[in-house]
Amino acid sequence: MSHAPQLRIPATYMRGGTSKGVFFKLADLPEAARVPGAVRDALLLRVIGSPDPYGKHTDGMGGATSSTSKCVIIAAASVPDHDVDYLYGQVSIDTAFVDWSGNCGNLSTAVGPFAIANGFIPAERIPQDGTVTVRVWQANIGKTILVHVPVRGGQVQETGDFELDGVTFPAAEIVLEFVDPSDDEGEGGSMFPTGNLIDDLDVPGVGTLKATMITAGILTVFVNATDIGFTGTELQPAINENKAALAKLEAIRVAGALRMGLIKAAEEAATRQHTPKVAFVAPPADYVSSSGKHIGAGSIDLNVRAMSMGKLHHAMMGTASVAIATAAAVPGTLVNLAAGGGTRDAVNFGHPSGTLRVGASVDQVDGQWAVTRAVMSRSARVLMEGWVRVPQG
């Protein structure tokens, strides 16, 4: 029996925000994996080490969490006035499935530095000291992201004193601008696909819940924490070790997907695990974060907890942060009401790892709410670069 040598593919392992993933240049992938399809999906699954019934990713680059089971493919821009195309794959941990239905806001941070370091930005645009604005085309959802990357000595600055809750060590601050970040998917193509700021959502086995469903940043279903038996100050063990809680939150996700017109039957939800997200909100309250840091109610506008790939996220997804900022800016949504109501262009919310401040600009156009821009700060750095090895066949 012959044994083929492993494939050896150039790759970069990067942290972006509170996530990390394996980054590839499209041209470096095996030819059959340069186009969407089963070959590409199989390759990325093997890179990450999925599906893994042990839930450890011991034989791959994944970290067996939704935040660390990710792959990114970067290519020259396919649309005018952009620098790169950014395609994101959320790799399932225990099933042979790669979800291409949405973006990763955290890894968006790392796209800018990767583009600069890998020759996608003309040398004349890179100062000795200053900032490079990388115009990213988010190919999954067809949106523009501006990544403002600090540069020192003509190279990407990675170290610094910017601290991000959910990340252990400080690094250089990178500012992200999500331009027109409302996803057009769903009924009517509206930022609020049902046409309402708050809906009565019928959830089989749970009951009728008040819900705000929004497409900004990432398709998200917001519910009140108290309506589902939570306080909004929960940390991961309280949810992820509670099978009944996980089942309840998945039922809400499926009901939201149906109501938003994302799927036609409940069983289709299994084929789009990445979206929609479910998040539960509550007014400010004291709690102790997962790192042991005390978060005072007076330091935040509200508490938010969000689910990602069937588990409570350890911090907050970047795209969900956009959804939170946008919903908070629209008077009358559940997020806005949890934050105290009124008009606001920024919000500081509590999450399991600490706090995050995000801003959004919204307008009403012909009676419909629209978001023009959302802004947040993150950080990113290269963890390892070289080649990833993948068994053939």
C-alpha positions as CSV (number, residue, x, y, z in Angstrom):
1,M,0.0,0.0,0.0
2,S,1.4,3.4,-1.0
3,H,1.3,6.4,1.2
4,A,1.2,9.8,-0.4
5,P,3.2,12.6,1.3
6,Q,1.3,15.3,3.1
7,L,0.3,18.5,1.2
8,R,2.5,21.5,2.3
9,I,0.5,24.7,1.9
10,P,1.8,28.2,2.8
11,A,-0.3,29.6,5.7
12,T,-0.3,32.1,8.5
13,Y,-1.9,31.5,11.9
14,M,-3.3,34.8,13.2
15,R,-5.2,36.2,16.1
16,G,-7.8,38.8,15.2
17,G,-9.7,40.4,18.1
18,T,-10.9,37.5,20.4
19,S,-10.6,34.9,17.6
20,K,-7.8,33.1,15.7
21,G,-7.7,31.3,12.5
22,V,-5.6,29.9,9.6
23,F,-5.1,32.5,6.8
24,F,-4.3,31.5,3.2
25,K,-3.7,33.3,0.0
26,L,-6.1,32.0,-2.6
27,A,-3.2,31.4,-5.1
28,D,-1.4,29.2,-2.5
29,L,-4.2,26.7,-2.2
30,P,-4.2,23.5,-4.3
31,E,-5.8,24.3,-7.7
32,A,-9.0,22.3,-7.0
33,A,-9.5,24.2,-3.7
34,R,-9.3,27.7,-5.3
35,V,-13.0,27.5,-6.1
36,P,-15.9,26.9,-3.8
37,G,-17.0,23.3,-3.3
38,A,-16.4,20.0,-1.7
39,V,-12.7,19.9,-2.3
40,R,-12.1,23.3,-0.6
41,D,-14.4,22.4,2.3
42,A,-12.6,19.0,2.8
43,L,-9.2,20.7,2.8
44,L,-10.2,23.3,5.4
45,L,-11.9,20.7,7.6
46,R,-8.7,18.7,7.6
47,V,-6.6,21.8,8.4
48,I,-8.7,22.5,11.4
49,G,-9.0,18.9,12.4
50,S,-12.7,18.4,12.0
51,P,-15.0,16.6,12.4
52,D,-13.6,15.6,15.8
53,P,-16.0,13.4,17.9
54,Y,-13.6,14.0,20.8
55,G,-14.1,17.8,20.5
56,K,-10.4,18.6,20.9
57,H,-9.0,19.2,17.5
58,T,-5.8,17.4,18.5
59,D,-5.0,16.5,14.9
60,G,-5.5,19.9,13.5
61,M,-5.0,23.6,13.9
62,G,-8.4,24.3,15.5
63,G,-9.0,25.1,19.1
64,A,-12.3,23.2,19.4
65,T,-14.3,26.4,20.0
66,S,-16.3,28.6,17.7
67,S,-13.6,31.3,18.2
68,T,-10.7,29.1,17.1
69,S,-12.2,26.9,14.3
70,K,-11.9,29.4,11.5
71,C,-10.2,29.7,8.1
72,V,-9.7,32.8,5.9
73,I,-8.9,33.0,2.2
74,I,-7.4,36.3,0.9
75,A,-7.2,37.2,-2.8
76,A,-6.7,40.3,-4.9
77,A,-9.8,42.5,-4.9
78,S,-12.5,41.5,-7.3
79,V,-14.3,44.9,-7.0
80,P,-13.0,48.4,-7.8
81,D,-11.6,50.6,-5.1
82,H,-10.7,47.7,-2.8
83,D,-7.4,46.1,-1.9
84,V,-8.4,42.5,-1.1
85,D,-11.2,40.0,-1.1
86,Y,-11.7,38.4,2.3
87,L,-13.6,35.0,2.4
88,Y,-14.3,33.5,5.8
89,G,-15.2,29.9,6.6
90,Q,-16.5,28.9,10.0
91,V,-15.5,25.2,10.5
92,S,-17.8,23.0,12.5
93,I,-16.2,21.1,15.3
94,D,-18.0,17.8,15.3
95,T,-19.6,17.6,11.8
96,A,-18.1,17.7,8.3
97,F,-19.4,21.2,7.6
98,V,-18.0,24.6,6.7
99,D,-20.4,27.5,7.0
100,W,-19.9,30.3,4.5
101,S,-23.0,32.3,5.4
102,G,-21.5,35.2,7.3
103,N,-18.5,37.2,8.3
104,C,-16.1,37.1,11.3
105,G,-15.8,40.6,12.6
106,N,-12.9,39.7,14.9
107,L,-10.8,38.1,12.1
108,S,-11.6,41.1,9.9
109,T,-9.1,42.9,12.1
110,A,-6.3,40.6,11.0
111,V,-7.1,40.9,7.3
112,G,-5.5,44.4,7.1
113,P,-2.2,43.4,8.6
114,F,-2.1,40.2,6.5
115,A,-2.8,42.2,3.3
116,I,0.1,44.6,4.1
117,A,2.5,41.8,5.0
118,N,1.7,39.7,2.0
119,G,2.2,42.3,-0.8
120,F,-1.4,43.2,-1.5
121,I,-0.8,46.9,-0.7
122,P,1.4,49.0,-3.0
123,A,4.7,50.0,-1.3
124,E,4.0,53.7,-2.0
125,R,0.9,53.5,0.3
126,I,2.9,52.2,3.2
127,P,4.5,55.0,5.3
128,Q,7.5,54.6,7.5
129,D,5.4,55.6,10.4
130,G,1.6,56.2,10.3
131,T,-1.5,54.3,9.4
132,V,-2.5,52.3,6.3
133,T,-6.2,52.0,5.6
134,V,-6.9,48.7,3.9
135,R,-10.1,48.5,2.0
136,V,-11.5,45.0,2.4
137,W,-14.2,43.5,0.3
138,Q,-16.0,41.0,2.6
139,A,-16.9,38.4,0.0
140,N,-19.3,36.3,2.1
141,I,-21.8,39.1,2.5
142,G,-20.6,41.6,-0.1
143,K,-19.7,44.5,2.2
144,T,-16.8,46.9,2.7
145,I,-14.7,47.0,5.8
146,L,-12.0,49.6,6.4
147,V,-9.1,48.3,8.5
148,H,-6.9,51.1,9.9
149,V,-3.5,49.4,10.6
150,P,-0.7,51.2,12.4
151,V,2.7,51.0,10.8
152,R,6.1,51.6,12.4
153,G,9.4,51.5,10.4
154,G,7.5,50.5,7.3
155,Q,6.1,47.3,8.9
156,V,2.9,46.5,10.6
157,Q,2.9,47.4,14.2
158,E,1.7,44.5,16.3
159,T,2.8,45.3,19.8
160,G,1.4,48.1,21.9
161,D,-0.6,49.0,25.0
162,F,-4.1,48.6,23.8
163,E,-6.0,46.1,26.0
164,L,-9.0,44.1,24.7
165,D,-11.1,42.2,27.2
166,G,-11.0,38.5,26.2
167,V,-7.4,38.7,25.0
168,T,-4.7,38.1,27.6
169,F,-1.9,40.5,26.4
170,P,-2.0,44.0,25.1
171,A,-1.2,44.8,21.5
172,A,-1.4,47.6,18.9
173,E,-4.9,49.1,18.4
174,I,-6.5,48.6,15.0
175,V,-9.7,50.5,14.2
176,L,-12.4,48.8,12.1
177,E,-15.1,50.6,10.2
178,F,-17.9,48.5,8.8
179,V,-19.5,50.4,5.9
180,D,-23.2,49.9,5.3
181,P,-23.0,46.8,7.4
182,S,-26.6,45.6,7.1
183,D,-26.9,42.2,5.4
184,D,-29.4,42.2,2.6
185,E,-30.4,38.6,3.3
186,G,-33.8,37.8,4.7
187,E,-37.3,38.9,3.9
188,G,-37.6,42.3,2.2
189,G,-33.8,43.1,2.4
190,S,-34.5,45.4,5.3
191,M,-32.2,45.9,8.4
192,F,-35.2,44.7,10.4
193,P,-36.4,41.9,8.1
194,T,-39.9,41.6,9.7
195,G,-40.5,45.3,9.4
196,N,-40.7,45.6,13.2
197,L,-38.4,46.8,15.9
198,I,-39.9,44.2,18.3
199,D,-41.8,41.1,17.3
200,D,-43.7,38.4,19.2
201,L,-41.6,35.3,18.3
202,D,-43.3,32.0,18.8
203,V,-40.8,29.4,19.8
204,P,-41.9,25.8,20.0
205,G,-41.4,24.3,23.5
206,V,-40.4,27.7,24.9
207,G,-43.3,30.1,24.3
208,T,-43.9,33.5,22.8
209,L,-40.9,35.9,23.3
210,K,-40.3,39.5,22.6
211,A,-37.5,39.6,20.0
212,T,-35.6,42.2,17.9
213,M,-34.3,40.7,14.7
214,I,-31.7,42.6,12.8
215,T,-29.3,42.1,9.9
216,A,-26.6,44.6,10.8
217,G,-23.1,43.1,11.2
218,I,-24.6,39.6,11.3
219,L,-28.1,38.3,11.3
220,T,-29.0,38.3,15.0
221,V,-32.1,37.5,17.1
222,F,-32.1,39.5,20.4
223,V,-34.3,38.5,23.3
224,N,-34.6,39.7,26.9
225,A,-32.5,37.6,29.3
226,T,-35.3,37.6,32.0
227,D,-37.8,36.2,29.5
228,I,-35.8,33.0,29.1
229,G,-34.8,32.6,32.7
230,F,-31.4,34.3,32.7
231,T,-29.9,37.4,34.3
232,G,-27.6,38.6,31.4
233,T,-24.5,38.2,33.7
234,E,-23.9,34.5,32.9
235,L,-20.5,33.2,32.1
236,Q,-19.8,30.2,29.8
237,P,-20.3,27.3,32.3
238,A,-23.8,28.5,33.3
239,I,-24.9,28.0,29.7
240,N,-22.6,25.6,28.0
241,E,-22.9,23.0,30.8
242,N,-26.7,23.2,30.8
243,K,-28.2,21.1,28.0
244,A,-31.7,22.5,28.6
245,A,-30.4,26.0,28.2
246,L,-28.6,25.1,25.0
247,A,-31.7,23.5,23.6
248,K,-33.8,26.5,24.4
249,L,-31.4,28.9,22.8
250,E,-31.2,26.7,19.7
251,A,-34.9,26.6,19.5
252,I,-35.0,30.5,19.6
253,R,-32.3,30.5,16.8
254,V,-34.4,28.2,14.6
255,A,-37.6,30.2,15.2
256,G,-35.8,33.4,14.4
257,A,-34.3,32.0,11.2
258,L,-37.8,31.0,10.1
259,R,-39.3,34.3,11.0
260,M,-36.5,36.2,9.2
261,G,-37.0,34.2,6.0
262,L,-33.5,32.7,6.1
263,I,-34.8,29.1,6.0
264,K,-38.1,27.5,4.9
265,A,-38.1,24.6,7.3
266,A,-36.7,24.0,10.8
267,E,-34.4,21.2,9.7
268,E,-32.5,23.6,7.3
269,A,-31.1,25.4,10.4
270,A,-28.5,22.6,10.7
271,T,-27.0,23.7,7.3
272,R,-26.4,27.3,8.5
273,Q,-25.0,27.0,12.0
274,H,-23.1,30.3,11.8
275,T,-26.2,32.5,11.3
276,P,-28.4,33.8,12.7
277,K,-26.9,34.5,16.1
278,V,-28.9,34.6,19.3
279,A,-28.1,37.1,21.9
280,F,-29.9,38.0,25.2
281,V,-29.8,41.4,26.8
282,A,-30.3,42.9,30.2
283,P,-30.0,46.3,31.9
284,P,-26.6,47.0,33.6
285,A,-25.8,44.8,36.6
286,D,-22.6,44.0,38.6
287,Y,-20.8,40.8,37.7
288,V,-17.4,39.2,37.8
289,S,-15.9,38.4,34.4
290,S,-14.3,35.1,33.4
291,S,-10.8,36.6,34.3
292,G,-12.0,37.6,37.8
293,K,-12.3,41.3,37.0
294,H,-15.2,43.1,38.7
295,I,-17.5,44.8,36.2
296,G,-19.6,47.5,37.9
297,A,-23.1,48.3,36.6
298,G,-22.1,52.0,36.5
299,S,-19.4,51.3,33.9
300,I,-21.7,49.8,31.3
301,D,-24.9,50.6,29.4
302,L,-26.2,47.0,29.3
303,N,-25.2,43.4,29.5
304,V,-25.2,41.1,26.4
305,R,-24.5,37.5,26.0
306,A,-24.3,35.8,22.6
307,M,-24.3,32.3,21.2
308,S,-21.9,31.1,18.5
309,M,-22.1,27.7,16.9
310,G,-24.3,26.4,19.7
311,K,-22.2,27.6,22.6
312,L,-22.1,30.8,24.7
313,H,-19.2,32.9,23.3
314,H,-16.4,33.6,25.7
315,A,-16.4,37.4,24.8
316,M,-18.4,38.9,21.9
317,M,-18.2,38.3,18.2
318,G,-17.1,41.4,16.2
319,T,-20.1,41.1,13.9
320,A,-22.5,40.7,16.8
321,S,-20.9,43.8,18.3
322,V,-22.0,45.7,15.1
323,A,-25.5,44.3,15.6
324,I,-25.5,45.4,19.2
325,A,-24.3,48.9,18.4
326,T,-26.8,49.3,15.6
327,A,-29.8,48.0,17.6
328,A,-28.8,50.2,20.5
329,A,-28.8,53.3,18.2
330,V,-32.4,52.7,17.1
331,P,-34.9,53.8,19.8
332,G,-37.4,51.1,20.7
333,T,-35.4,47.9,20.1
334,L,-34.8,45.5,22.9
335,V,-31.2,46.4,22.9
336,N,-31.9,50.1,23.1
337,L,-34.4,49.6,25.9
338,A,-32.0,47.5,27.9
339,A,-29.5,50.3,27.6
340,G,-32.0,52.8,29.0
341,G,-33.7,53.9,25.7
342,G,-33.2,57.2,24.0
343,T,-30.9,58.2,21.2
344,R,-27.2,57.1,21.3
345,D,-24.4,56.7,18.8
346,A,-22.2,54.5,21.0
347,V,-22.7,51.9,23.7
348,N,-20.5,50.2,26.2
349,F,-21.7,46.7,27.0
350,G,-20.7,43.9,29.3
351,H,-19.9,40.5,28.0
352,P,-18.4,37.3,29.7
353,S,-14.8,38.5,29.4
354,G,-15.3,42.2,30.3
355,T,-16.6,45.2,28.4
356,L,-16.5,46.6,24.8
357,R,-17.4,50.0,23.4
358,V,-18.8,50.2,19.9
359,G,-20.5,52.9,17.9
360,A,-22.9,53.0,15.0
361,S,-24.5,55.7,12.8
362,V,-28.1,55.1,11.8
363,D,-30.6,57.1,9.8
364,Q,-34.2,56.7,8.7
365,V,-34.7,56.6,4.9
366,D,-38.3,56.6,3.6
367,G,-39.4,55.4,7.0
368,Q,-36.9,52.5,7.1
369,W,-33.9,52.4,9.5
370,A,-30.5,52.0,7.9
371,V,-27.0,51.9,9.4
372,T,-24.3,53.7,7.5
373,R,-21.3,52.8,9.6
374,A,-20.2,50.9,12.7
375,V,-16.8,51.4,14.4
376,M,-14.9,49.5,17.0
377,S,-11.3,48.9,18.1
378,R,-9.6,45.5,18.1
379,S,-6.0,44.2,17.8
380,A,-4.3,41.4,15.8
381,R,-1.0,39.7,15.4
382,V,0.7,36.9,13.6
383,L,1.1,33.8,15.9
384,M,2.9,31.6,13.4
385,E,3.8,31.6,9.7
386,G,5.1,29.0,7.3
387,W,3.3,25.9,6.0
388,V,0.4,23.9,7.2
389,R,0.5,20.2,6.4
390,V,-2.5,18.2,5.4
391,P,-2.8,14.5,4.6
392,Q,-3.8,13.8,1.0
393,G,-7.0,11.9,0.2
